[in-house]
């Protein structure tokens, strides 16, 4: 029961902190938290908000909604990506937030790119790989990817590129492990 009490207390603190924020800011914050903690999100096998709220002793669950009427084409026009990496990040963001598809493959990105009436990728796999290396996407497994917290921050700040770069400037660069040829041979 102590766990439920901590959950209720955490919910109340978060809800109080989010109360003065706009609906858009609340949505962004929830999505960032879901991405940050790498939580599954969607309807598959998940409890409804009402069931979760009832389970921790809350009477009124918060309702999360968003205008999903924007088309992928309009979204891309608004974000104005200029590179393949930015385009992949924007498409990944759209899949996640407007199609409730948190995990996706390169083919999903390519199909959405076509639906958004964007120029065809010369090499979609390479564009997705570059976006992953840049930190806009992260690997999930089984050849699937998801948008990273940094990717979300970057896309949310677009089309203002200086704001987008500033939004992810705090991110720690990934450490790369480099092995000398002798170390690699010694392991084999």
Buried (B, 14 or more C-beta within 10 A) or exposed (E): EEEEEEBBEEBEEBEEEBEEEEEEEBBBBBBBEBBEEEEEBEEEEEEEBEEBBEEBEBEEBEEEEEEEEEEBEEBBEEBEBEEBBBBBBBBBBBBBBBEEBBBBBBEBBBBBBEBBEBEEBEEBEEBBBBBBEBBBBBEBEEEBBBBBBBBBBBBBBBEEBEEBEEBBEEEEEEEEEEEEEEEEEEEE
